């Protein structure tokens, strides 16, 4: 028999963390925020509970301990967090990192949205060359 059509579909969208100009002489970390939003639609009869889990890649650094943005061969350290206190690193649940989670309860043909703030921080005092620094983080949402 053919497979039944998916009863729930979800899409994710993100607004990246943009730090702006990093000042190597600043005594305070450079911080910024971004966001992630997941929108799900159900075509099930009755109520459907959708459990979402978001995991985050390491980016170019290959580690969650310190993520890195790059400009050519130059590196600027930073990380992404769940909280404004910068204590819960966004990751895949290993090495002390956290995954994101949310639960949506959807009726038939109902759409729901879960969203969260991405907190970014680049430590002060990094002696980096001027340039355009960037990194790419892949967010995987399972449901």
Secondary structure, DSSP 8 states (H G I E B T S, - for coil): ------SEEEEEEEE--------TT-SS-EEEEEEEEEEEEE-SSS-EEEEEEEEE--GGGS-SSSEEEEETTEEEEEEEESSTTS-SBBSSSSTT-B-EEEEEEE-TT-EEEEEEEEEEEE-S-----SS--B----EEEE-
